[in-house]
Amino acid sequence: MSKPAFLRYLLPGLLALLLTACGPEDEAGTTTAIDNSKTYNWKMVTTWPPGFPVLQEGAERFAEHVKAMSNGRINIKVYAGGELIPALQTFDAVSQGTVEMGHGSAYYWAGKVPEAQFFSTVPFGMTPRGMNAWLYHGGGLELWREVYEPFHVVPFPLGNTGVQMGGWFNKEIHSVDDLNGLKMRIPGLGGKVFAKAGGNPVLLAGSEVYTALERNTIDATEWIGPYHDQRLGLYRAAKHYYYPGWHEPGTVLELTVNKRAWDSLTPDLQAIITHAAESENVLMLSEMEQKNLSALKELQARDDIEIKRFPDDVLARLQSMTEETLAEEAAANPDFKRIYEAYQAFREKDDAWTAISEKSYLAIENN
């Protein structure tokens, strides 16, 4: 076949392919075309009090970053807990599509989704380093999304409190017996372990914590760490401040997005939300750690409070009770068991690495 004849057959075929690629679906913008003119005005509700440093401010900063990166195509109005809906109804509001987004932590909905607590924090469990490794690269995020799928919610890690303090108590803790009958604000799996130790766990939103402790409605409370505890004035309501936060060694905070709202976004906007959440996950933890440094120093300088470590036998007993609690929950709930086994498998590898990396280094540094 001569070259001109070859071209006569080839060119019509190429033209047909090009016309197909630019067919009606692309022209209508229903398949690959991106409509850069559409604007999304979304609402986000949080579990945090208005103006709450780091956590509420971090959610608002996330919204600002999304608006900037999307060139104003996504505008997120952030409402603190109680401003639009009660703080602890955040998950339900996102699930039902009342709002498009929420920010809180998965253990707040333990009554509805018990297995979701593994994506928040586990007593004596992994710290933020291990949690981020599991969620981003160890299959944890995929499991998290499976767990939330029946509720039409898409979760993302968005912040971490770091290792928390053990809490404020109106009496000294010398043994596990001192926990018997104690009313304490403590959520999640930590609350179940506390109940096994004889205590009475109470779930309260952040805005209610100080008043409850001051009025002796509760006998003790955990909150977060030195910075937030100091700002909340908890040192004025109780004098015994204990560490470490055995119940919350690295609490993951979550962004939740209504599934229908998420699916309505173009891929570029989904990518913006994804990467803005990853960025804020790092920023929030870093800010939390920085602020705790100075706050701890100020609290240590006070004469009216005592900062002390839980006795070793108390920690050992609470740890064994944690193992019992997790085993009981797993035996009663196959979904809980499946996530527990995945978490534990990753944690064992994380513990092995931590033992020869951070722990061995810190042992040298502290000598």
C-alpha positions, 0 to 999 in steps of 0.5 A: 500500500502506498503512503498516500493510500495508507493515510487515506485509511488512517486519518478517518479512523483518528478523526473518529477517535477524537470525536468519540473522546469529545462526545456528548458526555464530555460536552455535557460535563457529566463524565470527565469535564470539571465545572469550575463555576459551581460553588459548594456552601457547606456546614461543619458542626463540632463537639468543641466549645466556641473559640476552643483553642487548637481543636475548634480553631483547627477545624476553622483553619481547615475550612479556611485552607479548603476555601483558599485551595479551592479558590472559593469553590468550597465554603465551609461555615464552622459551628461549635458544639451547641451553636447549631446542634448539641455537641454530641449529636455531631455524628448523627447530623453528618450521617443524616445529611443535616450538615455536610461535615463534622469534627470530633472524636470517634469514641463519642459515638461508642454507643452507636458504633463501638468498634469505631473507638479503635480509630480514636484511642485505646487505653494503653494503646498506640501513641500518635506516631503509631496511630498515624502509621496504622491509619495512613499506611497500615490499612486502618483508614480503609477499615475505618471507612468500612465501619462508617459506610453503613452510616453514610459517613466518610472519615478522615484523621484531622488532629490528635491530642497527643498523650493526655494527662490522667486527670484531676481528682478531689482526693489522692489515689493510692490504690485501685480501691480509691477508684471505687464509687468515684464519679469521673468524666471519662469517655470511650473504652477508658470509661469502661475500664474505669467502671470495671475498676469500680468507678462511675464513668460520666460522659460530658461535653467539654463546656460542662466539665468545669462546672460539674467538677466545681459543684461536686457533681463529679469527683474527678475528670480527665480533659486533655492536657496541661494547656487546655486543663489550665485554660478550663481552670480545672486547677481551681476545682481539684488539687490532685493532677495525675499522669500519665493519660493511660486511657488516652495515649494519643486521641485521634480527632476526626473529620466526618463528611456526609457520603452523598455530599462527598460524592457530589464533589469533583475529584480535584475538590475531593483531593483538596479536602483530603490533603487539607485534612492531612495538613491539619492533622499534623498542625493540630498535634504540633500546636498541642504539643507546643502549648502543653510545654509552657502550660505544664511549667506554669502548673508546676510552679503553683503551690495549690496543686500536686502533680503526681504519677499514678502508683505503679500498681494502679497502672498495672491493674488498670492495664490488666483490666483493659485487656479484660475489657477488650476481650469481653467487648470482642466476644460480644461483638464480631465487628468489634473483634475484627477491628480489634484484631487488626489494631492489635496486629499492627500494634504488636509490630509498632511496639517491637519497633518502639522498644528499640527506637524511641524507648531505648533512646529515651532511656539513654537520654534520661540517664 
